[in-house]
Amino acid sequence: MTKNPHKDVKTQIKKLLSEYLGVEPDDIDEEDSLVADLHMKPTDLTDFVEILDTRGLDISKLELTEIETVGELIEEVGLNDYLD
């Protein structure tokens, strides 16, 4: 059976977000806005990008200012296969 890389990225991003925000992964939806729904401030976004960087994300290619939702973040990371 072929592994679905999008599902792996989705799981990893939701896990990292849940750890960072102190919520359960099941409480994070792909439609959630990083700012409006998850209440992430610019400093939170910067800190989270640093976490992604430690996981092998090439943040120089990530346009965080254009990413508004969890789903967009998952898609961007998944399309570019950034995570270890």
mmCIF file of the N, C-alpha and C atoms, coordinates in Angstrom:
data_MODEL
# 
_entry.id   MODEL 
# 
loop_
_atom_site.group_PDB 
_atom_site.id 
_atom_site.type_symbol 
_atom_site.label_atom_id 
_atom_site.label_alt_id 
_atom_site.label_comp_id 
_atom_site.label_asym_id 
_atom_site.label_entity_id 
_atom_site.label_seq_id 
_atom_site.pdbx_PDB_ins_code 
_atom_site.Cartn_x 
_atom_site.Cartn_y 
_atom_site.Cartn_z 
_atom_site.occupancy 
_atom_site.B_iso_or_equiv 
_atom_site.pdbx_formal_charge 
_atom_site.auth_seq_id 
_atom_site.auth_comp_id 
_atom_site.auth_asym_id 
_atom_site.auth_atom_id 
_atom_site.pdbx_PDB_model_num 
ATOM 1   N N  . MET A 1 1  ? 0.844   -1.178 0.000  1.00 0.00 ? 1  MET A N  1 
ATOM 2   C CA . MET A 1 1  ? 0.000   0.000  0.000  1.00 0.00 ? 1  MET A CA 1 
ATOM 3   C C  . MET A 1 1  ? 0.891   1.243  0.000  1.00 0.00 ? 1  MET A C  1 
ATOM 4   N N  . THR A 1 2  ? 0.565   2.220  -0.837 1.00 0.00 ? 2  THR A N  1 
ATOM 5   C CA . THR A 1 2  ? 1.340   3.448  -0.936 1.00 0.00 ? 2  THR A CA 1 
ATOM 6   C C  . THR A 1 2  ? 0.985   4.390  0.204  1.00 0.00 ? 2  THR A C  1 
ATOM 7   N N  . LYS A 1 3  ? 2.015   4.959  0.782  1.00 0.00 ? 3  LYS A N  1 
ATOM 8   C CA . LYS A 1 3  ? 1.825   5.902  1.881  1.00 0.00 ? 3  LYS A CA 1 
ATOM 9   C C  . LYS A 1 3  ? 1.397   7.256  1.321  1.00 0.00 ? 3  LYS A C  1 
ATOM 10  N N  . ASN A 1 4  ? 0.478   7.922  1.989  1.00 0.00 ? 4  ASN A N  1 
ATOM 11  C CA . ASN A 1 4  ? 0.001   9.230  1.555  1.00 0.00 ? 4  ASN A CA 1 
ATOM 12  C C  . ASN A 1 4  ? 0.836   10.312 2.228  1.00 0.00 ? 4  ASN A C  1 
ATOM 13  N N  . PRO A 1 5  ? 1.766   10.961 1.481  1.00 0.00 ? 5  PRO A N  1 
ATOM 14  C CA . PRO A 1 5  ? 2.625   11.972 2.098  1.00 0.00 ? 5  PRO A CA 1 
ATOM 15  C C  . PRO A 1 5  ? 1.852   13.174 2.622  1.00 0.00 ? 5  PRO A C  1 
ATOM 16  N N  . HIS A 1 6  ? 0.719   13.510 1.973  1.00 0.00 ? 6  HIS A N  1 
ATOM 17  C CA . HIS A 1 6  ? -0.084  14.642 2.444  1.00 0.00 ? 6  HIS A CA 1 
ATOM 18  C C  . HIS A 1 6  ? -0.623  14.359 3.841  1.00 0.00 ? 6  HIS A C  1 
ATOM 19  N N  . LYS A 1 7  ? -1.064  13.118 4.068  1.00 0.00 ? 7  LYS A N  1 
ATOM 20  C CA . LYS A 1 7  ? -1.589  12.749 5.383  1.00 0.00 ? 7  LYS A CA 1 
ATOM 21  C C  . LYS A 1 7  ? -0.490  12.835 6.437  1.00 0.00 ? 7  LYS A C  1 
ATOM 22  N N  . ASP A 1 8  ? 0.727   12.400 6.089  1.00 0.00 ? 8  ASP A N  1 
ATOM 23  C CA . ASP A 1 8  ? 1.849   12.479 7.024  1.00 0.00 ? 8  ASP A CA 1 
ATOM 24  C C  . ASP A 1 8  ? 2.159   13.926 7.384  1.00 0.00 ? 8  ASP A C  1 
ATOM 25  N N  . VAL A 1 9  ? 2.183   14.802 6.382  1.00 0.00 ? 9  VAL A N  1 
ATOM 26  C CA . VAL A 1 9  ? 2.450   16.222 6.624  1.00 0.00 ? 9  VAL A CA 1 
ATOM 27  C C  . VAL A 1 9  ? 1.333   16.809 7.476  1.00 0.00 ? 9  VAL A C  1 
ATOM 28  N N  . LYS A 1 10 ? 0.094   16.474 7.141  1.00 0.00 ? 10 LYS A N  1 
ATOM 29  C CA . LYS A 1 10 ? -1.058  16.966 7.908  1.00 0.00 ? 10 LYS A CA 1 
ATOM 30  C C  . LYS A 1 10 ? -0.930  16.553 9.370  1.00 0.00 ? 10 LYS A C  1 
ATOM 31  N N  . THR A 1 11 ? -0.613  15.294 9.602  1.00 0.00 ? 11 THR A N  1 
ATOM 32  C CA . THR A 1 11 ? -0.467  14.788 10.968 1.00 0.00 ? 11 THR A CA 1 
ATOM 33  C C  . THR A 1 11 ? 0.655   15.507 11.699 1.00 0.00 ? 11 THR A C  1 
ATOM 34  N N  . GLN A 1 12 ? 1.794   15.688 11.030 1.00 0.00 ? 12 GLN A N  1 
ATOM 35  C CA . GLN A 1 12 ? 2.941   16.344 11.660 1.00 0.00 ? 12 GLN A CA 1 
ATOM 36  C C  . GLN A 1 12 ? 2.657   17.807 11.973 1.00 0.00 ? 12 GLN A C  1 
ATOM 37  N N  . ILE A 1 13 ? 2.067   18.523 11.026 1.00 0.00 ? 13 ILE A N  1 
ATOM 38  C CA . ILE A 1 13 ? 1.766   19.943 11.239 1.00 0.00 ? 13 ILE A CA 1 
ATOM 39  C C  . ILE A 1 13 ? 0.765   20.095 12.386 1.00 0.00 ? 13 ILE A C  1 
ATOM 40  N N  . LYS A 1 14 ? -0.295  19.290 12.371 1.00 0.00 ? 14 LYS A N  1 
ATOM 41  C CA . LYS A 1 14 ? -1.295  19.377 13.438 1.00 0.00 ? 14 LYS A CA 1 
ATOM 42  C C  . LYS A 1 14 ? -0.682  19.019 14.791 1.00 0.00 ? 14 LYS A C  1 
ATOM 43  N N  . LYS A 1 15 ? 0.210   18.036 14.816 1.00 0.00 ? 15 LYS A N  1 
ATOM 44  C CA . LYS A 1 15 ? 0.871   17.646 16.061 1.00 0.00 ? 15 LYS A CA 1 
ATOM 45  C C  . LYS A 1 15 ? 1.749   18.784 16.573 1.00 0.00 ? 15 LYS A C  1 
ATOM 46  N N  . LEU A 1 16 ? 2.540   19.377 15.682 1.00 0.00 ? 16 LEU A N  1 
ATOM 47  C CA . LEU A 1 16 ? 3.414   20.480 16.089 1.00 0.00 ? 16 LEU A CA 1 
ATOM 48  C C  . LEU A 1 16 ? 2.606   21.689 16.549 1.00 0.00 ? 16 LEU A C  1 
ATOM 49  N N  . LEU A 1 17 ? 1.533   22.013 15.825 1.00 0.00 ? 17 LEU A N  1 
ATOM 50  C CA . LEU A 1 17 ? 0.670   23.127 16.226 1.00 0.00 ? 17 LEU A CA 1 
ATOM 51  C C  . LEU A 1 17 ? 0.022   22.852 17.578 1.00 0.00 ? 17 LEU A C  1 
ATOM 52  N N  . SER A 1 18 ? -0.451  21.628 17.765 1.00 0.00 ? 18 SER A N  1 
ATOM 53  C CA . SER A 1 18 ? -1.116  21.303 19.029 1.00 0.00 ? 18 SER A CA 1 
ATOM 54  C C  . SER A 1 18 ? -0.144  21.397 20.197 1.00 0.00 ? 18 SER A C  1 
ATOM 55  N N  . GLU A 1 19 ? 1.085   20.927 19.992 1.00 0.00 ? 19 GLU A N  1 
ATOM 56  C CA . GLU A 1 19 ? 2.097   21.032 21.046 1.00 0.00 ? 19 GLU A CA 1 
ATOM 57  C C  . GLU A 1 19 ? 2.418   22.495 21.334 1.00 0.00 ? 19 GLU A C  1 
ATOM 58  N N  . TYR A 1 20 ? 2.541   23.288 20.278 1.00 0.00 ? 20 TYR A N  1 
ATOM 59  C CA . TYR A 1 20 ? 2.882   24.699 20.441 1.00 0.00 ? 20 TYR A CA 1 
ATOM 60  C C  . TYR A 1 20 ? 1.759   25.468 21.140 1.00 0.00 ? 20 TYR A C  1 
ATOM 61  N N  . LEU A 1 21 ? 0.519   25.179 20.743 1.00 0.00 ? 21 LEU A N  1 
ATOM 62  C CA . LEU A 1 21 ? -0.629  25.924 21.265 1.00 0.00 ? 21 LEU A CA 1 
ATOM 63  C C  . LEU A 1 21 ? -1.217  25.322 22.539 1.00 0.00 ? 21 LEU A C  1 
ATOM 64  N N  . GLY A 1 22 ? -0.830  24.096 22.871 1.00 0.00 ? 22 GLY A N  1 
ATOM 65  C CA . GLY A 1 22 ? -1.362  23.447 24.062 1.00 0.00 ? 22 GLY A CA 1 
ATOM 66  C C  . GLY A 1 22 ? -2.796  22.971 23.905 1.00 0.00 ? 22 GLY A C  1 
ATOM 67  N N  . VAL A 1 23 ? -3.138  22.519 22.699 1.00 0.00 ? 23 VAL A N  1 
ATOM 68  C CA . VAL A 1 23 ? -4.473  21.981 22.427 1.00 0.00 ? 23 VAL A CA 1 
ATOM 69  C C  . VAL A 1 23 ? -4.324  20.582 21.833 1.00 0.00 ? 23 VAL A C  1 
ATOM 70  N N  . GLU A 1 24 ? -5.438  19.878 21.734 1.00 0.00 ? 24 GLU A N  1 
ATOM 71  C CA . GLU A 1 24 ? -5.430  18.544 21.131 1.00 0.00 ? 24 GLU A CA 1 
ATOM 72  C C  . GLU A 1 24 ? -5.386  18.666 19.603 1.00 0.00 ? 24 GLU A C  1 
ATOM 73  N N  . PRO A 1 25 ? -4.657  17.764 18.925 1.00 0.00 ? 25 PRO A N  1 
ATOM 74  C CA . PRO A 1 25 ? -4.624  17.801 17.455 1.00 0.00 ? 25 PRO A CA 1 
ATOM 75  C C  . PRO A 1 25 ? -6.015  17.740 16.831 1.00 0.00 ? 25 PRO A C  1 
ATOM 76  N N  . ASP A 1 26 ? -6.938  17.005 17.456 1.00 0.00 ? 26 ASP A N  1 
ATOM 77  C CA . ASP A 1 26 ? -8.301  16.898 16.924 1.00 0.00 ? 26 ASP A CA 1 
ATOM 78  C C  . ASP A 1 26 ? -9.069  18.214 17.010 1.00 0.00 ? 26 ASP A C  1 
ATOM 79  N N  . ASP A 1 27 ? -8.585  19.156 17.818 1.00 0.00 ? 27 ASP A N  1 
ATOM 80  C CA . ASP A 1 27 ? -9.228  20.464 17.940 1.00 0.00 ? 27 ASP A CA 1 
ATOM 81  C C  . ASP A 1 27 ? -8.765  21.436 16.858 1.00 0.00 ? 27 ASP A C  1 
ATOM 82  N N  . ILE A 1 28 ? -7.841  21.005 16.013 1.00 0.00 ? 28 ILE A N  1 
ATOM 83  C CA . ILE A 1 28 ? -7.316  21.849 14.941 1.00 0.00 ? 28 ILE A CA 1 
ATOM 84  C C  . ILE A 1 28 ? -7.862  21.331 13.618 1.00 0.00 ? 28 ILE A C  1 
ATOM 85  N N  . ASP A 1 29 ? -8.564  22.216 12.892 1.00 0.00 ? 29 ASP A N  1 
ATOM 86  C CA . ASP A 1 29 ? -9.125  21.872 11.586 1.00 0.00 ? 29 ASP A CA 1 
ATOM 87  C C  . ASP A 1 29 ? -8.327  22.559 10.489 1.00 0.00 ? 29 ASP A C  1 
ATOM 88  N N  . GLU A 1 30 ? -8.334  21.956 9.307  1.00 0.00 ? 30 GLU A N  1 
ATOM 89  C CA . GLU A 1 30 ? -7.624  22.550 8.174  1.00 0.00 ? 30 GLU A CA 1 
ATOM 90  C C  . GLU A 1 30 ? -8.187  23.919 7.809  1.00 0.00 ? 30 GLU A C  1 
ATOM 91  N N  . GLU A 1 31 ? -9.457  24.151 8.095  1.00 0.00 ? 31 GLU A N  1 
ATOM 92  C CA . GLU A 1 31 ? -10.090 25.423 7.759  1.00 0.00 ? 31 GLU A CA 1 
ATOM 93  C C  . GLU A 1 31 ? -9.770  26.519 8.773  1.00 0.00 ? 31 GLU A C  1 
ATOM 94  N N  . ASP A 1 32 ? -9.183  26.156 9.904  1.00 0.00 ? 32 ASP A N  1 
ATOM 95  C CA . ASP A 1 32 ? -8.888  27.139 10.951 1.00 0.00 ? 32 ASP A CA 1 
ATOM 96  C C  . ASP A 1 32 ? -7.887  28.183 10.472 1.00 0.00 ? 32 ASP A C  1 
ATOM 97  N N  . SER A 1 33 ? -8.225  29.427 10.735 1.00 0.00 ? 33 SER A N  1 
ATOM 98  C CA . SER A 1 33 ? -7.302  30.527 10.471 1.00 0.00 ? 33 SER A CA 1 
ATOM 99  C C  . SER A 1 33 ? -6.234  30.518 11.557 1.00 0.00 ? 33 SER A C  1 
ATOM 100 N N  . LEU A 1 34 ? -4.980  30.667 11.139 1.00 0.00 ? 34 LEU A N  1 
ATOM 101 C CA . LEU A 1 34 ? -3.889  30.696 12.115 1.00 0.00 ? 34 LEU A CA 1 
ATOM 102 C C  . LEU A 1 34 ? -4.061  31.862 13.081 1.00 0.00 ? 34 LEU A C  1 
ATOM 103 N N  . VAL A 1 35 ? -4.541  32.994 12.578 1.00 0.00 ? 35 VAL A N  1 
ATOM 104 C CA . VAL A 1 35 ? -4.674  34.195 13.404 1.00 0.00 ? 35 VAL A CA 1 
ATOM 105 C C  . VAL A 1 35 ? -6.043  34.258 14.084 1.00 0.00 ? 35 VAL A C  1 
ATOM 106 N N  . ALA A 1 36 ? -7.122  34.206 13.307 1.00 0.00 ? 36 ALA A N  1 
ATOM 107 C CA . ALA A 1 36 ? -8.464  34.408 13.864 1.00 0.00 ? 36 ALA A CA 1 
ATOM 108 C C  . ALA A 1 36 ? -8.935  33.246 14.737 1.00 0.00 ? 36 ALA A C  1 
ATOM 109 N N  . ASP A 1 37 ? -8.727  32.016 14.291 1.00 0.00 ? 37 ASP A N  1 
ATOM 110 C CA . ASP A 1 37 ? -9.234  30.857 15.032 1.00 0.00 ? 37 ASP A CA 1 
ATOM 111 C C  . ASP A 1 37 ? -8.254  30.336 16.083 1.00 0.00 ? 37 ASP A C  1 
ATOM 112 N N  . LEU A 1 38 ? -6.980  30.303 15.728 1.00 0.00 ? 38 LEU A N  1 
ATOM 113 C CA . LEU A 1 38 ? -5.977  29.758 16.653 1.00 0.00 ? 38 LEU A CA 1 
ATOM 114 C C  . LEU A 1 38 ? -5.301  30.847 17.477 1.00 0.00 ? 38 LEU A C  1 
ATOM 115 N N  . HIS A 1 39 ? -5.677  32.097 17.209 1.00 0.00 ? 39 HIS A N  1 
ATOM 116 C CA . HIS A 1 39 ? -5.208  33.252 17.982 1.00 0.00 ? 39 HIS A CA 1 
ATOM 117 C C  . HIS A 1 39 ? -3.683  33.375 18.016 1.00 0.00 ? 39 HIS A C  1 
ATOM 118 N N  . MET A 1 40 ? -3.050  33.069 16.876 1.00 0.00 ? 40 MET A N  1 
ATOM 119 C CA . MET A 1 40 ? -1.599  33.193 16.800 1.00 0.00 ? 40 MET A CA 1 
ATOM 120 C C  . MET A 1 40 ? -1.246  34.631 16.435 1.00 0.00 ? 40 MET A C  1 
ATOM 121 N N  . LYS A 1 41 ? -0.373  35.221 17.219 1.00 0.00 ? 41 LYS A N  1 
ATOM 122 C CA . LYS A 1 41 ? 0.123   36.572 16.964 1.00 0.00 ? 41 LYS A CA 1 
ATOM 123 C C  . LYS A 1 41 ? 1.338   36.467 16.042 1.00 0.00 ? 41 LYS A C  1 
ATOM 124 N N  . PRO A 1 42 ? 1.772   37.585 15.468 1.00 0.00 ? 42 PRO A N  1 
ATOM 125 C CA . PRO A 1 42 ? 2.964   37.537 14.605 1.00 0.00 ? 42 PRO A CA 1 
ATOM 126 C C  . PRO A 1 42 ? 4.168   36.874 15.281 1.00 0.00 ? 42 PRO A C  1 
ATOM 127 N N  . THR A 1 43 ? 4.348   37.115 16.574 1.00 0.00 ? 43 THR A N  1 
ATOM 128 C CA . THR A 1 43 ? 5.476   36.479 17.273 1.00 0.00 ? 43 THR A CA 1 
ATOM 129 C C  . THR A 1 43 ? 5.270   34.970 17.382 1.00 0.00 ? 43 THR A C  1 
ATOM 130 N N  . ASP A 1 44 ? 4.018   34.539 17.538 1.00 0.00 ? 44 ASP A N  1 
ATOM 131 C CA . ASP A 1 44 ? 3.727   33.102 17.573 1.00 0.00 ? 44 ASP A CA 1 
ATOM 132 C C  . ASP A 1 44 ? 4.045   32.458 16.227 1.00 0.00 ? 44 ASP A C  1 
ATOM 133 N N  . LEU A 1 45 ? 3.651   33.141 15.157 1.00 0.00 ? 45 LEU A N  1 
ATOM 134 C CA . LEU A 1 45 ? 3.919   32.619 13.820 1.00 0.00 ? 45 LEU A CA 1 
ATOM 135 C C  . LEU A 1 45 ? 5.420   32.501 13.584 1.00 0.00 ? 45 LEU A C  1 
ATOM 136 N N  . THR A 1 46 ? 6.164   33.507 14.014 1.00 0.00 ? 46 THR A N  1 
ATOM 137 C CA . THR A 1 46 ? 7.622   33.478 13.877 1.00 0.00 ? 46 THR A CA 1 
ATOM 138 C C  . THR A 1 46 ? 8.211   32.318 14.669 1.00 0.00 ? 46 THR A C  1 
ATOM 139 N N  . ASP A 1 47 ? 7.753   32.156 15.898 1.00 0.00 ? 47 ASP A N  1 
ATOM 140 C CA . ASP A 1 47 ? 8.226   31.046 16.734 1.00 0.00 ? 47 ASP A CA 1 
ATOM 141 C C  . ASP A 1 47 ? 7.886   29.700 16.102 1.00 0.00 ? 47 ASP A C  1 
ATOM 142 N N  . PHE A 1 48 ? 6.685   29.583 15.551 1.00 0.00 ? 48 PHE A N  1 
ATOM 143 C CA . PHE A 1 48 ? 6.277   28.316 14.952 1.00 0.00 ? 48 PHE A CA 1 
ATOM 144 C C  . PHE A 1 48 ? 7.106   28.010 13.708 1.00 0.00 ? 48 PHE A C  1 
ATOM 145 N N  . VAL A 1 49 ? 7.418   29.031 12.935 1.00 0.00 ? 49 VAL A N  1 
ATOM 146 C CA . VAL A 1 49 ? 8.274   28.833 11.760 1.00 0.00 ? 49 VAL A CA 1 
ATOM 147 C C  . VAL A 1 49 ? 9.650   28.330 12.195 1.00 0.00 ? 49 VAL A C  1 
ATOM 148 N N  . GLU A 1 50 ? 10.145  28.842 13.306 1.00 0.00 ? 50 GLU A N  1 
ATOM 149 C CA . GLU A 1 50 ? 11.429  28.361 13.829 1.00 0.00 ? 50 GLU A CA 1 
ATOM 150 C C  . GLU A 1 50 ? 11.341  26.884 14.210 1.00 0.00 ? 50 GLU A C  1 
ATOM 151 N N  . ILE A 1 51 ? 10.206  26.473 14.755 1.00 0.00 ? 51 ILE A N  1 
ATOM 152 C CA . ILE A 1 51 ? 10.002  25.060 15.077 1.00 0.00 ? 51 ILE A CA 1 
ATOM 153 C C  . ILE A 1 51 ? 10.031  24.229 13.794 1.00 0.00 ? 51 ILE A C  1 
ATOM 154 N N  . LEU A 1 52 ? 9.347   24.722 12.758 1.00 0.00 ? 52 LEU A N  1 
ATOM 155 C CA . LEU A 1 52 ? 9.360   24.018 11.477 1.00 0.00 ? 52 LEU A CA 1 
ATOM 156 C C  . LEU A 1 52 ? 10.780  23.929 10.924 1.00 0.00 ? 52 LEU A C  1 
ATOM 157 N N  . ASP A 1 53 ? 11.547  24.991 11.113 1.00 0.00 ? 53 ASP A N  1 
ATOM 158 C CA . ASP A 1 53 ? 12.936  25.014 10.652 1.00 0.00 ? 53 ASP A CA 1 
ATOM 159 C C  . ASP A 1 53 ? 13.748  23.911 11.328 1.00 0.00 ? 53 ASP A C  1 
ATOM 160 N N  . THR A 1 54 ? 13.523  23.707 12.616 1.00 0.00 ? 54 THR A N  1 
ATOM 161 C CA . THR A 1 54 ? 14.257  22.655 13.333 1.00 0.00 ? 54 THR A CA 1 
ATOM 162 C C  . THR A 1 54 ? 13.842  21.263 12.869 1.00 0.00 ? 54 THR A C  1 
ATOM 163 N N  . ARG A 1 55 ? 12.686  21.171 12.193 1.00 0.00 ? 55 ARG A N  1 
ATOM 164 C CA . ARG A 1 55 ? 12.205  19.885 11.671 1.00 0.00 ? 55 ARG A CA 1 
ATOM 165 C C  . ARG A 1 55 ? 12.597  19.671 10.216 1.00 0.00 ? 55 ARG A C  1 
ATOM 166 N N  . GLY A 1 56 ? 13.452  20.541 9.686  1.00 0.00 ? 56 GLY A N  1 
ATOM 167 C CA . GLY A 1 56 ? 13.932  20.362 8.325  1.00 0.00 ? 56 GLY A CA 1 
ATOM 168 C C  . GLY A 1 56 ? 13.237  21.209 7.288  1.00 0.00 ? 56 GLY A C  1 
ATOM 169 N N  . LEU A 1 57 ? 12.446  22.164 7.706  1.00 0.00 ? 57 LEU A N  1 
ATOM 170 C CA . LEU A 1 57 ? 11.735  23.034 6.774  1.00 0.00 ? 57 LEU A CA 1 
ATOM 171 C C  . LEU A 1 57 ? 12.655  24.131 6.280  1.00 0.00 ? 57 LEU A C  1 
ATOM 172 N N  . ASP A 1 58 ? 12.734  24.285 4.969  1.00 0.00 ? 58 ASP A N  1 
ATOM 173 C CA . ASP A 1 58 ? 13.489  25.389 4.387  1.00 0.00 ? 58 ASP A CA 1 
ATOM 174 C C  . ASP A 1 58 ? 12.578  26.610 4.410  1.00 0.00 ? 58 ASP A C  1 
ATOM 175 N N  . ILE A 1 59 ? 12.683  27.390 5.479  1.00 0.00 ? 59 ILE A N  1 
ATOM 176 C CA . ILE A 1 59 ? 11.762  28.507 5.660  1.00 0.00 ? 59 ILE A CA 1 
ATOM 177 C C  . ILE A 1 59 ? 11.999  29.640 4.678  1.00 0.00 ? 59 ILE A C  1 
ATOM 178 N N  . SER A 1 60 ? 13.120  29.628 3.987  1.00 0.00 ? 60 SER A N  1 
ATOM 179 C CA . SER A 1 60 ? 13.381  30.679 3.005  1.00 0.00 ? 60 SER A CA 1 
ATOM 180 C C  . SER A 1 60 ? 12.398  30.592 1.837  1.00 0.00 ? 60 SER A C  1 
ATOM 181 N N  . LYS A 1 61 ? 11.812  29.415 1.601  1.00 0.00 ? 61 LYS A N  1 
ATOM 182 C CA . LYS A 1 61 ? 10.859  29.228 0.505  1.00 0.00 ? 61 LYS A CA 1 
ATOM 183 C C  . LYS A 1 61 ? 9.408   29.347 0.960  1.00 0.00 ? 61 LYS A C  1 
ATOM 184 N N  . LEU A 1 62 ? 9.194   29.413 2.247  1.00 0.00 ? 62 LEU A N  1 
ATOM 185 C CA . LEU A 1 62 ? 7.840   29.459 2.788  1.00 0.00 ? 62 LEU A CA 1 
ATOM 186 C C  . LEU A 1 62 ? 7.360   30.900 2.880  1.00 0.00 ? 62 LEU A C  1 
ATOM 187 N N  . GLU A 1 63 ? 6.256   31.195 2.209  1.00 0.00 ? 63 GLU A N  1 
ATOM 188 C CA . GLU A 1 63 ? 5.672   32.535 2.221  1.00 0.00 ? 63 GLU A CA 1 
ATOM 189 C C  . GLU A 1 63 ? 4.604   32.592 3.306  1.00 0.00 ? 63 GLU A C  1 
ATOM 190 N N  . LEU A 1 64 ? 5.029   32.723 4.551  1.00 0.00 ? 64 LEU A N  1 
ATOM 191 C CA . LEU A 1 64 ? 4.100   32.681 5.679  1.00 0.00 ? 64 LEU A CA 1 
ATOM 192 C C  . LEU A 1 64 ? 3.068   33.798 5.611  1.00 0.00 ? 64 LEU A C  1 
ATOM 193 N N  . THR A 1 65 ? 3.437   34.941 5.053  1.00 0.00 ? 65 THR A N  1 
ATOM 194 C CA . THR A 1 65 ? 2.487   36.053 4.958  1.00 0.00 ? 65 THR A CA 1 
ATOM 195 C C  . THR A 1 65 ? 1.320   35.730 4.029  1.00 0.00 ? 65 THR A C  1 
ATOM 196 N N  . GLU A 1 66 ? 1.497   34.737 3.157  1.00 0.00 ? 66 GLU A N  1 
ATOM 197 C CA . GLU A 1 66 ? 0.433   34.353 2.235  1.00 0.00 ? 66 GLU A CA 1 
ATOM 198 C C  . GLU A 1 66 ? -0.366  33.159 2.745  1.00 0.00 ? 66 GLU A C  1 
ATOM 199 N N  . ILE A 1 67 ? 0.050   32.589 3.858  1.00 0.00 ? 67 ILE A N  1 
ATOM 200 C CA . ILE A 1 67 ? -0.624  31.419 4.415  1.00 0.00 ? 67 ILE A CA 1 
ATOM 201 C C  . ILE A 1 67 ? -1.545  31.877 5.537  1.00 0.00 ? 67 ILE A C  1 
ATOM 202 N N  . GLU A 1 68 ? -2.844  31.631 5.356  1.00 0.00 ? 68 GLU A N  1 
ATOM 203 C CA . GLU A 1 68 ? -3.824  32.087 6.339  1.00 0.00 ? 68 GLU A CA 1 
ATOM 204 C C  . GLU A 1 68 ? -4.410  30.962 7.175  1.00 0.00 ? 68 GLU A C  1 
ATOM 205 N N  . THR A 1 69 ? -4.504  29.761 6.608  1.00 0.00 ? 69 THR A N  1 
ATOM 206 C CA . THR A 1 69 ? -5.159  28.665 7.319  1.00 0.00 ? 69 THR A CA 1 
ATOM 207 C C  . THR A 1 69 ? -4.204  27.500 7.564  1.00 0.00 ? 69 THR A C  1 
ATOM 208 N N  . VAL A 1 70 ? -4.623  26.625 8.447  1.00 0.00 ? 70 VAL A N  1 
ATOM 209 C CA . VAL A 1 70 ? -3.855  25.409 8.720  1.00 0.00 ? 70 VAL A CA 1 
ATOM 210 C C  . VAL A 1 70 ? -3.741  24.587 7.436  1.00 0.00 ? 70 VAL A C  1 
ATOM 211 N N  . GLY A 1 71 ? -4.824  24.488 6.688  1.00 0.00 ? 71 GLY A N  1 
ATOM 212 C CA . GLY A 1 71 ? -4.822  23.736 5.437  1.00 0.00 ? 71 GLY A CA 1 
ATOM 213 C C  . GLY A 1 71 ? -3.839  24.285 4.423  1.00 0.00 ? 71 GLY A C  1 
ATOM 214 N N  . GLU A 1 72 ? -3.752  25.611 4.328  1.00 0.00 ? 72 GLU A N  1 
ATOM 215 C CA . GLU A 1 72 ? -2.794  26.223 3.407  1.00 0.00 ? 72 GLU A CA 1 
ATOM 216 C C  . GLU A 1 72 ? -1.363  25.914 3.834  1.00 0.00 ? 72 GLU A C  1 
ATOM 217 N N  . LEU A 1 73 ? -1.118  25.913 5.131  1.00 0.00 ? 73 LEU A N  1 
ATOM 218 C CA . LEU A 1 73 ? 0.209   25.572 5.643  1.00 0.00 ? 73 LEU A CA 1 
ATOM 219 C C  . LEU A 1 73 ? 0.539   24.117 5.318  1.00 0.00 ? 73 LEU A C  1 
ATOM 220 N N  . ILE A 1 74 ? -0.410  23.223 5.553  1.00 0.00 ? 74 ILE A N  1 
ATOM 221 C CA . ILE A 1 74 ? -0.216  21.804 5.247  1.00 0.00 ? 74 ILE A CA 1 
ATOM 222 C C  . ILE A 1 74 ? 0.062   21.619 3.762  1.00 0.00 ? 74 ILE A C  1 
ATOM 223 N N  . GLU A 1 75 ? -0.724  22.296 2.930  1.00 0.00 ? 75 GLU A N  1 
ATOM 224 C CA . GLU A 1 75 ? -0.553  22.174 1.484  1.00 0.00 ? 75 GLU A CA 1 
ATOM 225 C C  . GLU A 1 75 ? 0.814   22.683 1.048  1.00 0.00 ? 75 GLU A C  1 
ATOM 226 N N  . GLU A 1 76 ? 1.214   23.837 1.548  1.00 0.00 ? 76 GLU A N  1 
ATOM 227 C CA . GLU A 1 76 ? 2.501   24.422 1.171  1.00 0.00 ? 76 GLU A CA 1 
ATOM 228 C C  . GLU A 1 76 ? 3.654   23.508 1.583  1.00 0.00 ? 76 GLU A C  1 
ATOM 229 N N  . VAL A 1 77 ? 3.603   23.011 2.794  1.00 0.00 ? 77 VAL A N  1 
ATOM 230 C CA . VAL A 1 77 ? 4.656   22.118 3.276  1.00 0.00 ? 77 VAL A CA 1 
ATOM 231 C C  . VAL A 1 77 ? 4.619   20.800 2.506  1.00 0.00 ? 77 VAL A C  1 
ATOM 232 N N  . GLY A 1 78 ? 3.425   20.272 2.280  1.00 0.00 ? 78 GLY A N  1 
ATOM 233 C CA . GLY A 1 78 ? 3.285   19.006 1.562  1.00 0.00 ? 78 GLY A CA 1 
ATOM 234 C C  . GLY A 1 78 ? 3.726   19.086 0.119  1.00 0.00 ? 78 GLY A C  1 
ATOM 235 N N  . LEU A 1 79 ? 3.405   20.178 -0.551 1.00 0.00 ? 79 LEU A N  1 
ATOM 236 C CA . LEU A 1 79 ? 3.791   20.341 -1.947 1.00 0.00 ? 79 LEU A CA 1 
ATOM 237 C C  . LEU A 1 79 ? 5.301   20.393 -2.113 1.00 0.00 ? 79 LEU A C  1 
ATOM 238 N N  . ASN A 1 80 ? 5.950   20.969 -1.141 1.00 0.00 ? 80 ASN A N  1 
ATOM 239 C CA . ASN A 1 80 ? 7.392   21.141 -1.244 1.00 0.00 ? 80 ASN A CA 1 
ATOM 240 C C  . ASN A 1 80 ? 8.173   20.086 -0.474 1.00 0.00 ? 80 ASN A C  1 
ATOM 241 N N  . ASP A 1 81 ? 7.443   19.168 0.191  1.00 0.00 ? 81 ASP A N  1 
ATOM 242 C CA . ASP A 1 81 ? 8.072   18.066 0.912  1.00 0.00 ? 81 ASP A CA 1 
ATOM 243 C C  . ASP A 1 81 ? 9.191   18.553 1.809  1.00 0.00 ? 81 ASP A C  1 
ATOM 244 N N  . TYR A 1 82 ? 8.873   19.538 2.650  1.00 0.00 ? 82 TYR A N  1 
ATOM 245 C CA . TYR A 1 82 ? 9.886   20.170 3.481  1.00 0.00 ? 82 TYR A CA 1 
ATOM 246 C C  . TYR A 1 82 ? 10.266  19.377 4.726  1.00 0.00 ? 82 TYR A C  1 
ATOM 247 N N  . LEU A 1 83 ? 9.321   18.690 5.336  1.00 0.00 ? 83 LEU A N  1 
ATOM 248 C CA . LEU A 1 83 ? 9.602   18.066 6.631  1.00 0.00 ? 83 LEU A CA 1 
ATOM 249 C C  . LEU A 1 83 ? 10.423  16.799 6.486  1.00 0.00 ? 83 LEU A C  1 
ATOM 250 N N  . ASP A 1 84 ? 11.238  16.530 7.516  1.00 0.00 ? 84 ASP A N  1 
ATOM 251 C CA . ASP A 1 84 ? 12.024  15.287 7.572  1.00 0.00 ? 84 ASP A CA 1 
ATOM 252 C C  . ASP A 1 84 ? 11.093  14.100 7.579  1.00 0.00 ? 84 ASP A C  1 
# 
